[in-house]
Every structure is written in C-alpha cells, then in structure tokens.
Amino acid sequence: MLTGLVTDIGRRLADRWAATMVMPGLVFTTVAAVALTLRQSHWSDVRMLRSELATLTAAGSGSTRTAVLLLVVLAASFAAALLAEGLAGAYEQLLLGRWPVPLRRSAAALTERRRRAWRERDDACRRARLELERAADAADAAGGDAGTAEGRVRVAELASRLGELEARRNELALSPPQCPTWIGDRLSSPTDRVRRDYRLELADAWPRLWLLLPDTTRQPLTESRQRLDEAMRLGGWAALYLLLGAVWWPSVVAGAGAALVAWRRGRDRAEEYAELVESAVDVHVQELFERFDEEVRPIRPSLGPAVTERFRKGAGPRRP
C-alpha cells in the first residue's frame, strides 16, 4: 500500500512538473528556434523555415544524433522554464507593488493617488450612510400608513445608493490603499481587516492558525495559492516571449497576449485567495483564541494584542 501511495504521489508530481515546466518550455524552445532561424529580416519566410527543418532532419539521422538532439531540446526547455520561474518572481513583486529603488518615487505617488481616490469614495459612503440613518429614523417617527410607506421607499432608495457607493469603493480597495497596485492591496487586505476587527496580527498568527485548520479548509487554500502561482508563472513566460521579440517581432504579440491573460488571472486568483484566507480566520479565530485562553467566550478583541505578543516572543513584527 505504501509503495502504491509513493508511486501515485510521484506520478502526480511528474504530471504537474510536465504541465508547468516541460510543456511550456518545449513550446518556447520551438518558438525560439523559429525566431533564431528567421529573425526580423525573414520573419514570415515559411520556405526558409522548411529548408532549415529539412536540413536539420537530414543531418540528424541516426539514433545517436537523434538522442543528442532530443537531450539538447530538453535541456533548452528546462533552462527556459528556470528562466521563466525567475522572471515570474520579478513579475509577482511588480504586481504586489514592491517596486525596485528607481521606481520607488513613482510607486509612492501612485499609492497616494489611489489613497486619495479611496478616501473620496469612502467619504461618499459615510455621507450616504448618515443620510440613510436619518431617513430610517424619520420613517420610524412618521405616523400613518402613507407616511410609513413613503418613508420605506425613501429608505430603500438610499440603501440601494449606499450599496452602489460601497461597491464602487471596494472595487478600488477593501481598506485604505497601501500599495500602488490593486493586487498588492487585495492580498494585504486580510492583514489590515483582521488587525482592525480582532486586533490580531495575521503574519504572526497564521502559522499557528494553519495547524488548527482541518483538511477541508487547507485544501481549498492550497489549491487557490497554486492557481495564483500559476498566474504569476504565466507572467514570467510572457516576459520571456517579450524579450524574444528583440530577435523576432511576432513573439511580442504572443508575449503581450500572455501578459494580458496573466494580469487578468492574477486579479481573479488574488481575489479568490485573499477571500479564502480571511474566511479561514473568521471561521477558526475563536478556536485559535481558545487555545490561549480557555475562558474566552465570546471572542474578546482585547485578547488580540496579548496573543500577538505571545506569538512574536519579543521579536517584533514580521513583514506580512
């Protein structure tokens, strides 16, 4: 049974490795070979490509030469995959708003611009909420069926308007922006909201909370994180195709398309992962607090700082 389990795990890892590295690497190696053969001056010369392919096939006859050629192709594919992984890390840092030093001033200006826009939308929500509360109080105080009906209509209209304003604000960010990018703010929002609602530092509490989560919660979180990583990896491949455009311009088209898909998927996957992380905290934070104070029922937000300090063990805050 153990042997079968190990074999099954190995097969799954091999399938995942092939899907995430080997196959994209083979595709890129093929495109790179075409690019290096045609270059810019003959970018659409199909006849030239066929001629070079026929020459390569003729020269590669024989089992030894075929094996060597296959090894070269696999090695090039693996090298391209490793390079794409490195570029994916840089792409992820860019989307998270952790820009290099030369772009720090631009990042700060963009962050401040996003913060001002968020505050304007939040102020509009506050005014609408205050107006709704006043209308609700007036409707309750009004006497007679006609006044009550008119007041309810007014309250319903104001509630709908408030919902629209809050949705517009939340499209920008769920909390005051701290990053120049939407994805960076969305992934950091669970930390801000957990700190605000529970007075708990998520960076310190998450490793302990993870150990308490059941498998039915861990699995969706893990799979969601993997999907987010795959979107970032696609961004690395997009950068690689864009760089190849210096040799063969049609590669830029493929790179731009992949970059657009990676950006769109990155937003969707970041939304999904951040929502799952915050949901896991909301569902299991009671159990986390009870592990450190058996008398906590219901949750006391005042316990958050004490538990956070216990997790830190005097080492101070960590980077989220």
C-alpha positions in Angstrom: 0.0 0.0 0.0 2.8 2.4 0.9 4.6 1.7 -2.4 1.4 2.4 -4.3 1.0 5.7 -2.5 4.6 6.7 -3.2 4.1 5.8 -6.8 0.9 7.7 -7.1 2.5 10.8 -5.5 5.5 10.5 -7.8 3.2 10.3 -10.8 1.2 13.3 -9.8 4.4 15.4 -9.2 5.7 14.3 -12.6 2.5 15.3 -14.3 2.5 18.7 -12.6 6.2 19.2 -13.4 5.5 18.3 -17.0 2.5 20.7 -17.2 4.1 23.6 -15.5 7.7 23.4 -16.8 8.4 20.9 -19.6 5.5 21.6 -22.0 5.7 25.4 -21.8 9.5 25.0 -22.1 9.2 22.9 -25.2 6.8 25.4 -26.8 9.1 28.3 -26.0 12.1 26.4 -27.3 10.3 25.7 -30.6 9.3 29.4 -30.9 12.9 30.4 -30.0 14.3 28.1 -32.7 12.0 29.6 -35.3 12.9 33.1 -34.1 16.7 32.4 -34.3 16.2 30.9 -37.8 14.1 33.6 -39.4 15.0 36.7 -37.3 13.5 40.1 -38.2 14.5 40.2 -41.8 12.7 36.9 -42.8 10.1 36.9 -40.1 7.4 35.3 -42.3 9.6 33.2 -44.7 8.0 29.8 -44.4 10.1 28.4 -47.3 13.3 29.2 -45.4 11.9 27.6 -42.3 11.1 24.4 -44.2 14.5 24.3 -45.8 16.3 24.7 -42.4 14.0 22.0 -40.9 14.8 19.6 -43.8 18.5 20.2 -43.4 18.3 19.5 -39.7 16.3 16.4 -40.2 18.8 15.0 -42.7 21.7 15.8 -40.5 20.0 14.3 -37.5 19.5 10.8 -38.9 20.8 8.0 -36.7 19.9 7.0 -33.2 22.9 8.8 -31.6 22.3 12.1 -33.3 18.6 11.9 -32.5 19.3 11.2 -28.9 21.7 14.1 -28.7 19.2 16.4 -30.4 16.5 15.3 -28.0 18.7 16.0 -25.0 19.6 19.4 -26.3 16.0 20.3 -26.8 15.0 19.1 -23.3 18.0 20.9 -21.7 17.0 24.1 -23.5 13.3 23.7 -22.4 14.4 23.1 -18.8 16.6 26.2 -18.9 13.8 28.3 -20.4 11.5 27.1 -17.6 14.0 28.0 -14.9 14.4 31.5 -16.5 10.7 31.9 -16.7 10.4 31.0 -13.0 12.9 33.7 -12.2 11.0 36.3 -14.3 7.8 35.1 -12.6 9.2 36.1 -9.2 10.0 39.6 -10.6 6.6 39.8 -12.2 4.9 38.9 -8.8 6.9 41.5 -7.0 5.8 44.1 -9.6 2.1 43.2 -9.1 2.5 43.2 -5.4 3.7 46.8 -5.5 7.2 46.0 -4.3 9.0 48.0 -7.0 12.7 48.5 -7.3 14.5 51.5 -6.0 14.4 53.6 -9.2 10.6 53.2 -9.3 10.0 53.9 -5.6 9.0 57.5 -6.1 6.5 56.6 -8.8 5.2 53.8 -6.6 4.7 56.3 -3.7 2.9 58.8 -6.0 0.6 56.1 -7.4 -0.1 54.8 -3.9 -1.0 58.3 -2.7 -3.2 58.8 -5.7 -5.1 55.6 -5.0 -5.4 56.5 -1.4 -7.0 59.9 -2.2 -9.4 58.3 -4.6 -10.4 55.7 -1.9 -10.9 58.4 0.7 -13.2 60.3 -1.6 -15.3 57.2 -2.2 -15.3 56.3 1.4 -16.4 59.8 2.4 -19.3 59.5 -0.1 -20.2 56.2 1.6 -20.2 57.8 5.0 -22.5 60.7 3.9 -24.8 58.2 2.2 -24.9 56.0 5.4 -25.7 59.1 7.5 -28.5 60.1 5.2 -29.8 56.6 5.3 -29.8 56.5 9.1 -31.6 59.9 9.2 -34.2 58.7 6.7 -34.8 55.4 8.7 -35.3 57.4 11.9 -37.7 59.8 10.2 -39.7 56.8 8.7 -39.9 55.3 12.2 -41.1 58.6 13.7 -43.6 59.3 10.9 -47.2 58.3 11.7 -49.8 56.9 9.4 -49.6 54.3 6.7 -49.0 56.8 3.9 -46.0 58.3 5.7 -44.7 54.9 6.6 -44.9 53.7 3.0 -43.3 56.8 1.7 -40.5 56.6 4.3 -39.8 52.9 3.4 -39.5 53.8 -0.3 -37.1 56.5 0.6 -35.1 54.2 2.8 -34.9 51.5 0.2 -33.6 54.0 -2.4 -31.0 55.3 -0.1 -29.9 51.8 0.9 -29.6 50.9 -2.8 -27.5 54.0 -3.4 -25.3 53.2 -0.4 -24.7 49.7 -1.8 -23.6 51.1 -5.1 -21.2 53.6 -3.5 -19.7 50.8 -1.3 -19.3 48.6 -4.3 -17.5 51.4 -6.2 -15.2 52.0 -3.2 -14.5 48.3 -2.8 -13.6 48.0 -6.5 -10.6 50.2 -5.7 -9.7 48.5 -2.4 -11.4 47.0 0.7 -9.2 49.1 3.0 -7.1 52.3 2.6 -4.6 51.5 -0.2 -1.1 50.8 0.9 0.3 49.7 -2.5 0.5 51.1 -6.0 -1.3 48.1 -7.4 -4.7 46.6 -6.9 -3.4 43.0 -6.4 -1.0 44.2 -3.7 -3.8 45.9 -1.8 -6.1 42.9 -2.2 -3.6 40.4 -0.9 -2.7 42.7 2.0 -6.4 43.5 2.9 -6.9 40.4 5.1 -4.0 41.5 7.3 -5.5 45.0 7.7 -9.1 43.8 8.2 -8.1 41.1 10.7 -6.0 43.7 12.6 -8.9 46.1 12.7 -11.6 43.6 13.7 -9.7 41.2 16.0 -6.6 43.3 16.9 -4.6 40.3 15.8 -1.5 40.4 13.6 -2.1 37.8 10.8 1.5 37.4 9.9 2.2 36.1 13.4 -1.0 34.2 13.9 -1.2 32.5 10.5 1.3 29.6 11.1 -0.5 28.7 14.3 -3.9 29.0 12.8 -2.8 26.9 9.8 -2.0 24.0 12.2 -5.6 24.2 13.5 -7.3 24.2 10.1 -9.0 21.0 9.0 -8.1 19.4 5.7 -11.4 20.6 4.2 -10.1 24.1 4.7 -6.5 23.6 3.9 -7.1 22.0 0.6 -9.0 24.9 -1.0 -6.4 27.3 0.4 -3.6 25.3 -1.1 -5.2 24.9 -4.4 -6.1 28.6 -4.6 -2.5 29.5 -3.8 -1.3 27.2 -6.5 -3.6 28.8 -9.1 -2.2 32.2 -8.0 1.3 30.9 -8.5 0.4 29.6 -11.9 -0.9 33.0 -13.0 2.4 34.6 -11.8 4.3 31.9 -13.7 2.4 32.8 -16.9 3.6 36.3 -16.4 7.1 35.0 -16.3 6.6 33.3 -19.7 5.0 36.5 -21.1 8.2 38.4 -20.1 10.3 35.7 -21.8 8.3 36.0 -25.1 8.5 39.8 -25.0 12.3 39.6 -24.6 12.4 37.2 -27.6 10.7 39.9 -29.6 14.1 41.6 -29.9 15.0 38.8 -32.3 11.6 38.0 -33.9 8.9 40.6 -33.5 5.9 38.2 -33.8 7.0 36.9 -30.4 5.9 40.2 -28.9 2.3 39.5 -29.9 2.4 36.2 -28.1 4.0 37.9 -25.1 1.5 40.7 -25.0 -1.4 38.3 -25.1 0.1 36.1 -22.4 0.8 39.2 -20.2 -2.8 40.3 -20.6 -4.1 36.8 -19.6 -1.7 36.6 -16.7 -2.8 40.0 -15.4 -6.5 39.1 -15.6 -5.9 35.7 -14.0 -3.7 37.3 -11.3 -6.5 39.6 -10.3 -9.1 36.8 -10.1 -6.8 34.5 -8.3 -5.7 37.2 -5.8 -9.4 37.9 -5.1 -10.1 34.3 -4.5 -7.1 33.6 -2.3 -7.5 36.7 -0.2 -11.1 35.9 0.4 -10.3 32.3 1.4 -7.6 33.5 3.9 -9.9 36.0 5.5 -12.7 33.5 5.7 -10.5 30.9 7.3 -9.6 33.4 10.0 -13.3 34.4 10.6 -14.3 30.8 10.9 -11.5 29.5 13.1 -10.2 32.5 15.1 -12.4 31.5 18.0 -10.6 28.2 18.2 -7.2 30.0 18.0 -8.1 32.3 20.8 -9.4 29.5 23.0 -6.1 27.7 22.6 -4.5 30.5 24.6 -7.4 31.4 26.9 -9.9 28.7 27.8 -12.3 31.3 29.3 -12.7 33.3 26.0 -16.4 33.1 25.1 -17.3 35.0 23.0 -14.1 36.5 21.4 -12.7 39.5 23.2 -10.8 41.7 20.7 -8.7 42.9 23.6 -7.1 39.4 23.7 -5.6 40.0 20.2 -2.6 42.1 21.3 -1.7 39.7 24.0 -1.9 36.7 21.7 0.1 38.5 19.0 2.8 39.4 21.5 3.0 35.8 22.6 3.4 34.6 19.0 6.2 37.2 18.4 8.1 36.2 21.6 9.7 39.6 21.8 11.0 39.6 18.3 8.7 42.4 17.0 6.6 42.4 13.9 7.3 40.5 10.7 6.8 41.6 7.1 3.3 40.5 6.0 
